[in-house]
Each structure stands twice: as C-alpha cells, then as structure tokens.
C-alpha cells in the first residue's frame, strides 16, 4: 500500500512500519542496561519492603513493559516508595511508579511507562 505525505511524496506503508519497528527496537535496547531478570527485580522490590503482591505486580509491568493500576490495603512508607522509584529509575526499567493514599485505608498504585 502506498500513500502520500503532505508534500506530495509517495511513501510505502511497509517502509513506515519498518521505521517504527526500528525506533521501538532502539528504545527497548536502551532499557534495562544491567539486564536484570524478572526474579532479580522482584527480589530487589521485596528487599526494599514492598508487599509480595505489589512487588509482583510492579515486576510484571516491567517484564511486559505495560502500564497498570491497582489498589489494596498493603501499607507502603515514603522511604520504601522512594527506594523503589530510585531502583526503577537507576536501572532504567522503563516504568514510573506512583502511589497515592485512597479512601478507606487503601493505596492506589500506578505504574506508567517512562517517556
């Protein structure tokens, strides 16, 4: 399939897709330079003090490189949250972690893709 750009240039969609795939591959190659395995990420998050469930969910988001949101009543301290954020950022794992206090003693966890 071919299409035209605003300047009238004819381009192939397959070329566009190839360029997009190359950009994605380049971005992915810059992630996780220390080549941490999922088990290593999980172990470090649990060492920091995150609950087993929260550590597993954050690790899953890192492994499949997706954003997700959940809430639960597992407490997390500011120090634990700061350590987890620093770990994710220092190892360039491609996600940003945010936790906010919700109603009824719950915490809302958000894992966003880093830009």
C-alpha positions as CSV (number, residue, x, y, z in Angstrom):
1,X,0.0,0.0,0.0
2,X,1.3,3.5,-0.8
3,X,0.2,6.8,0.4
4,X,1.3,10.4,0.0
5,X,2.8,12.8,2.5
6,X,1.6,16.4,2.8
7,X,4.4,17.5,0.5
8,X,3.2,15.0,-2.2
9,X,5.9,12.4,-1.6
10,X,4.8,8.9,-2.2
11,X,5.7,6.5,0.6
12,X,5.2,2.9,1.3
13,X,3.4,1.9,4.5
14,X,5.7,-1.1,4.8
15,X,8.6,1.4,5.0
16,X,6.8,3.4,7.6
17,X,6.2,0.2,9.7
18,X,9.8,-0.8,9.3
19,X,10.9,2.6,10.6
20,X,8.5,2.4,13.5
21,X,9.8,-1.1,14.4
22,X,13.4,0.1,14.3
23,X,12.6,3.1,16.6
24,X,10.8,0.7,19.1
25,X,13.8,-1.7,19.0
26,X,16.2,1.2,19.7
27,X,14.1,2.4,22.6
28,X,13.8,-1.1,24.0
29,X,17.6,-1.7,23.7
30,X,18.2,1.3,26.0
31,X,16.0,-0.2,28.7
32,X,17.4,-2.4,31.5
33,X,21.1,-1.9,30.7
34,X,22.0,-4.1,33.6
35,X,20.0,-7.0,32.1
36,X,18.1,-7.6,35.3
37,X,15.9,-10.7,35.2
38,X,12.3,-10.6,36.5
39,X,13.4,-12.6,39.5
40,X,16.1,-10.1,40.3
41,X,13.7,-7.2,40.0
42,X,11.1,-9.0,42.2
43,X,13.8,-9.8,44.8
44,X,15.0,-6.2,45.0
45,X,11.5,-4.8,45.3
46,X,10.7,-7.2,48.1
47,X,14.1,-6.4,49.8
48,X,13.0,-2.7,49.7
49,X,10.0,-3.7,51.7
50,X,7.1,-3.8,49.2
51,X,4.5,-6.4,49.8
52,X,4.7,-9.6,47.8
53,X,1.6,-8.7,45.7
54,X,2.8,-5.2,45.0
55,X,6.3,-6.3,44.1
56,X,4.9,-9.0,41.8
57,X,2.6,-6.5,40.0
58,X,5.4,-3.9,39.5
59,X,7.7,-6.7,38.2
60,X,5.0,-7.9,35.8
61,X,4.7,-4.3,34.5
62,X,8.4,-4.1,34.0
63,X,8.6,-7.5,32.3
64,X,5.9,-6.9,29.7
65,X,6.5,-3.1,29.6
66,X,2.9,-2.1,30.3
67,X,1.1,0.4,32.4
68,X,-1.3,-0.8,35.1
69,X,-3.3,0.5,38.1
70,X,-4.5,-1.4,41.2
71,X,-5.4,-0.7,44.8
72,X,-5.0,-2.5,48.0
73,X,-4.6,-2.0,51.7
74,X,-0.9,-3.1,51.9
75,X,0.9,-0.2,53.6
76,X,3.9,1.4,52.0
77,X,6.1,4.0,53.6
78,X,7.5,7.1,51.9
79,X,11.0,5.6,52.3
80,X,10.0,2.3,50.6
81,X,8.4,4.2,47.8
82,X,11.4,6.5,47.3
83,X,13.7,3.4,47.3
84,X,11.5,1.6,44.7
85,X,11.3,4.6,42.5
86,X,15.1,5.1,42.7
87,X,15.7,1.4,41.9
88,X,13.4,1.6,38.8
89,X,15.0,4.8,37.6
90,X,18.6,3.9,38.2
91,X,18.2,0.6,36.3
92,X,16.2,2.3,33.5
93,X,13.5,-0.3,33.7
94,X,11.1,1.8,31.6
95,X,8.4,2.5,34.2
96,X,7.5,5.1,36.7
97,X,5.8,4.2,40.0
98,X,3.3,6.4,41.8
99,X,1.4,5.5,44.9
100,X,-1.3,7.7,46.4
101,X,-3.4,7.2,49.5
102,X,-7.0,6.5,48.7
103,X,-10.1,6.2,50.8
104,X,-10.8,3.6,53.5
105,X,-7.1,2.9,54.1
106,X,-6.4,1.8,50.6
107,X,-3.4,2.8,48.4
108,X,-3.7,3.4,44.7
109,X,-0.7,2.1,42.7
110,X,0.0,3.3,39.2
111,X,2.8,2.1,37.0
112,X,3.3,4.3,34.0
113,X,5.6,3.8,31.0
114,X,8.6,6.2,31.2
115,X,8.9,8.5,28.2
